[in-house]
Amino acid sequence: MPSVVPLALPMFIGTLLNWGLFGTLLVQVYIYFSVFRKDRTWWKFIVILVVSLEAIEMLSATHDMILIFGTGWGNYDALDSVGWAWFSVPVMSSIIAFVCQVFYGWRIYIIGKSPLIFGLVTLVSLVQLGAGIWTGVIICNAGRFSLLQSDNLRATATWLAATSLADLIIVCGTVFFLRRSTDPELP
């Protein structure tokens, strides 16, 4: 029987990185609440919402890693089982991305007074949210990673492409409107 290490090692490293980055996020949130005490309650709520969603995502991914690296160590069936990955990766990631992308789209609207950019970011973000949930449903229905073939390609490609497009629109819109606000000669 071949070794499970080549399949399990990336998951293990990914889980460790997830925990490390979550710790970094908690430090950033602590600094935010320490320094910006007078920020609007609405903004603080969004920060708390995103951190809470990230915690749920991380804990559900950790649940799967405990099953793979604990009770199921060396077992190909445990490694092939979808577990909660259908929820922790596509569903939670798309929900978190939706909240953040709409927030940044709204900030671009405030900076540039462009309802078109805000609407475009919101629309593309809604597409990525729907495609992320669609991807999660397909993965959940498969039950095993080995059963995922090309059936999942359209949903996953739509989810990831829409996420990237929304982020690209946010970056370009932010750069354009901030540059325009500092340089009066730009249109």
N, C-alpha and C positions, 0 to 999 in steps of 0.2 A: 504494500500500500504506500503510495507516495506521501511525502510530507505535506502537512497543512500550513507550514510556516510561510511559503510564498504567498498564500492567500490571506493568512491571518495577520501577518506583520503590518501591511498597510493599514488595516483596520485598527490595530493597536496603536500605531503611530498617530493616526488621525484622531483617535480618542484622546490621547495625551495632548496633542495640539489643541483640541477643542477645550479641554480643561484649562490649559495655559492661557488661551485667548479669552476664555470666560473670566479668568482671574484678572486679566488686563482690563476687560470691560468693567468689572466691578470697581477697580481702582479709578477708572475714568468717571464712572458714575459718582463715586465718593467725592472726587475733585469737583465735579459739576455741582453737586448739592452743597459743597462747602463754599465754593467761590460765587456761585450765582444764586444766592438765596432769594433774591428779589425777582427772579424770573416768573413769568406768568404760570399760574397753576396748570393751565392746559399743556404747556411745554413739559412741565415736570411729570404730568400724567403720561404723556407720550414716552418719556424716558423710562418711567416705571413699567409701562406696558411692554416696551421692547425688551427690557431686561427680564421681565417675567416670562415672556415668550421664549427668549433665549435660554432661560433656565429650564423650561419645560422641554425644549428641543434637546438640550444637553443631557438632561436626566433620562429622557426616553432613549437616546442613543447609548447612554451608559448602561441602561437596562439590557440592551442587546449585547453589549460587550461583556457584561457579567455572564450572560448565558453562553457566549462563545468561548471566553477565556476562563470561565469557572467551571460550571457543571458540564459544559459540552466540549471541553478542550480535547482536541484530536479527533473529534467526531465530524465527519463531512456533512452529516445531516444538519447539525447545529450551525455549521458555517454556511450552508446553503439556505437555511430558513430565513425568510424575510423578517420575521419578528415585528418589531415596531418601526423598522426602517421606512416603511411606506408612509408613516406619519412624521417621523422625526426629520427626514430629509426633504422630500418634495413639498409636503403640506405645510409644515412649520416654516420652512425656509421661504416659501412663497408668501405666506401671511406676513412674516417679518419684513420681507422685501417690499410688500405692498404698503405697509404702514410707513416705512422709511421713504420710499419713493414718492408717495403722495405728499408727505411732509416736505420733502425737498422741492417738489413741484410747486407747492404752495409758497415756499420761501422764494423761489424764482419769480412767482407771480408778484410777491411783495416788492422784490428788488426791481423787476423790469416792467411791471404793470402789463404783463402779457397773458391774457386768459387762454390764448391759443397754446402756448407752451404748457401751461398748467393742465389744460384739457388733454393734450397729447400725452403727457406723462401719466396722467390718471388713466387714460384709455389703454395705453400699452401696459401699465401696471395691472389693470384689471385682466387683461389677456394673460399675463404671466401668472396671476393668481389662479385663474381658471385652469390654465394648463398645468400648473403645479398640483392642483387638487386632482385633475384628470390623471396625471402621472401616478399620484399616490393610490388612486383607485385601481389602476391597472396593476401596479406592483402588489397591492393587497390581494387582488383577485388571483394573481399568479401563485402567491404563497411561497414560492421558491425562486431564488435568483436564477437558477439554471433553466427555469421555464420562461424567462424573459428573453424573447428573441426580438425580431423586428416589430412586433406588435406595439412595443413601447417607444419606438423611435420617434414617431410623429409627435406624441405628447411631450416627450422629454425635450426634443429639439425645439418645439414651440415654447415651452417653459423657459429654457435656458436662453434662447434667442431673444424672447421678449424681455427677459430680465436684463440682458446685456444692452438691448436697445433703449430701455427706459433709463438705465444708468448712463448711457452715452448721451442721451438727450439732456439729462440733468447736468452732466459735466459741461457740454457745449453751451447750454443755456446759461449756466452760472458764469462761465468764463465770458460769454458775450455780454451779458447784462452788467456784470461787474466792470468789465473793460469799458463799456459804453458809459457807465456812470462816472468813471474817473477820467475819461478822455472826451471832452465836449465836441471834438471835431468828428467823431464817429457818428454815423447815422443812427 
